[in-house]
Amino acid sequence: MRADHDRTVEQERLARKQNLAVALRLFARHGFDEGAGGHITARDPEFADTFWINPFAMNFAHVRVRDLLLVGSDGTVLEGPGRVNPAGFVIHSQIHAARPDVVAVAHAHSVHGRAWATLGRRLDPLTQDACAFYEDHEIFDGFGGVVLDHEEGKRIAASLAGHKAVVLRNHGLLTVGGSVQEAAWWFLAMERACQVQLLAEAAGKALPIEASTARATAQVMGSPAMGRLNFRPLRDDILRHHRDLLE
């Protein structure tokens, strides 16, 4: 897990919760909220088998730091008001258990991500930004309805393997990161990459970037540092307009 080692545990916990609330506001701004669906989690820096998550059926645009829930490995709410999205718990708990390097997991029902997910394909390296996912995302090719079975959650975690993202066929996108900033940015970037590829293929024959160039570009565009860097201006803008989320 990545943490700022100059911070105390309490400071790191607060920073993760604040970034989680910021990420939820960003998702709301981009229209990723779809009714009660969608969830972002952040592993607690002290109790690694627990994580913070947005409350079930609370609009992303209204979530503040104090609204976040701390959830145990058995699904018990240890802190905070509200309930946990059952599918969110199943998916996120299994990924956090399988990937100790992952601090945050993001999943929402974005429009272009869902459209791309119906194709059952990996994204192509069509643009510099899409190269962030080159050889670093997978397909979960086994849609079986709403994810309420822990075995289904384990299969999703296994399909993700060591990558930063997975396309859940007929469902949508899921991204992870060593920080909340990374996971949130990868989701935003992947959603846009899906949109660009759908537009390009609708217009004609899209020309991908050559493999060795895409691989080299991925080392820059897909690095954890780039994920954190790209999140920073978005965070600054959200905080300028939505200081209430820090409450």
N, C-alpha and C positions, 0 to 999 in steps of 0.2 A: 504494500500500500504506500502511496506517495503522500507524505505529509511534510509541512514546513517544520523542520526540527528546531527552529528558533521559537516556536510557539509552545505554550503549555497545552495539555490535553484539552482543557476547557476552551482555550482560544481556538484550537483546531476544530473542535466540535462546533463552536459557534460559526466559524468560517464556512464549514461544510453546509451547515443549515442555511446560512445566508445565501450561499451560492445556489443551493437547492431551490430556495424561494425565488431567487432571480431567474433561474432556469425555467421554472413553472410560469412566471410572468412572460418570459420570452416565448414559450410554447403557446401561450394564450394569444400573444400579439401576432404570431404567425399562423393562427387558426388551427393549431394541432389539437385543441380541446374538442372532443366529440362526445357530448353528453357526459357520462360518468367514466368513460374509457380513458386510458392513459395513465402512466405513473413514472416517476423518477425516484430513484433511491440513492442514498449516500450511506456507506458503511460508517458506523460509529468508530472513532479513532481509539477508544479505550476498550470497548466490548465488541470484539471483531465479529462475533456471531449475531450481532444485532444491526439493524439499519433504520435510517430515517426515511419516511415516505409521505407523500401527500395524502390527506384524508379522502376516503371514498366519497364520490359524488359532490365534492367541493370544487367549484369552478377554479381553474388554474389561475385566473386573473385576481382571485380573492385570497390566495394562500399567503399567509404571513409566517414568519419564523415560529411564532408561538402556536401555530396550527399544525405543525408537522408532528407526525407520530413516530415514536421509537418502537420498533417491532422486534420481538424475540424470534429465535429460530423455529419455535413452534407456532408462530402466528399470534401470540399474545401481545396486546398493546401494553407496553411498559410505561409509556409516557405520552401525554397529549390527548386531546379530545377527538372523538370520532371513531370511525371503523376503517378497516383496511379493505381495499379492493381484493376480493378472493383470488382472482386470476393474477393480479399484480403480485400478491404474496407468493403464489406458487412459482411464477416465473422468476422473480427477483431473488427469492430465497435460494433457489437451486443454483442460480448463476453466482451469487455471492459465495455459496458453499464450495462450488467447483473452482472458482477463480479467486484465490486469496490476493492476487495482484490488483484486482478490480475494486476501486473505491465506489464508483457510481455506475448505475445502469439506467438507461432512458428508453422508454417505449411509449409511442402514442399512435393514434390512428390518423396520420397525415394523409392528405388526398393523393399526392403523387407517389408516396411510398406504398400506399395500398394498391394503386394502379400498377406500379411496377411489380409488386408482389404476386400479381395474378399471372405473370409470365414465367415465374420459376427460373429466372436467370440471374447470373451475377451482372453487376454493372461493368461496362466497358470503360477503358481509359480514354474518354472522348475529349476531356478538357484537363487543364492543369489541376483544377480543384478535384475532379473525379479521381485523379491519380492517388489521392489520399487513401483510397479504398482498394487500390490495385494489389492483388494477392493478399488482401487483409480483410476480406469479408466472405461469408459463406451463405449457403441456402439451407433453410430448414424446410425440407420437402415433405412434411407430413401433417398437414392441417387436419385436425380431428375435432374441431369445434372449439368452444370457449375453453381456455386452459385452466381446468380445475383439478386435474390429476397430477400429483407430484411426479409420477413417472414421465408425464409429458413435459413437465418443467425440466427434469433431468435430461431428457432428449434434446430440448432446446439448448441447454447449457453445453451438452456434448457437441452439438452441431456448431456452436460458436467457437469451440476449441480455444485456440490462443489468439483469435482475431479480435478486432475492435468493433465488428458489426456483423449482424446476420439479417438476411431477408427472410421473414417468416411467410412462407407461401400462402397466398389468399388471406393475409392478415395485415402485414405491414413491416416496419423497420424496428430494429432494436440495436442500440449502440452501448458500448461500455468504455470506461476510461479509468486511469489512475487518479483522477480527480473529477469532481462534478463538472468543472469547466470543460474538460476534454469530452466526457460523455455527451454533454448537451451540445457542444459545437459539432461533434461528429454527426449527431442526429440532424441538426440543421443543415449541415453540408451534404449529408447523404440524401436528404429529402430534395434538396436543390439539384443534386446530380441526377436523381431519378427524373425530375421535371425536365432537365436539359436533354437527357437521352430520349425521353418520350417525344419531346418536340422535334429533336433532330431526326429521329427515325420516321416520324410522321411527315417530315418535309422531304426526305430522300434517303440516300445511302450515306450513313454516317461513317467518317473515316477515323479510326482509332489511332492513338499515339503508339508508336512502335514500342515493343515490349521493354527493351533495355532502357529507353528514355523514360517510359512510364515508371519503371522500377526505380530509377534514379530520382525522379520527381517525387515519388512516394516517400523517399527517405526524408525529404524536406516537408512536403505538404501534409504528410501523414504522421509526423512526429508528435509526441506528447506536448512538446514546447509550442508547436504551431497551434495545437488545439487550445491550449491555455491562452496564447496570444490573441487568437481570433475571438475568443469569448470576452476578452477584456473590454473592448469598446462597446460591445452590446450590453455588458453588465453596467458600465458607466452610464449609458443612456437610460437603461431601465431604472437605475437608482435615482437619476435626476428627476424622473417623472413619477416614480412610485416608491417614495421613501417609507411608506407605511408597511412595506413588506418586511422591514427590519424589526418590527414590533414583536 
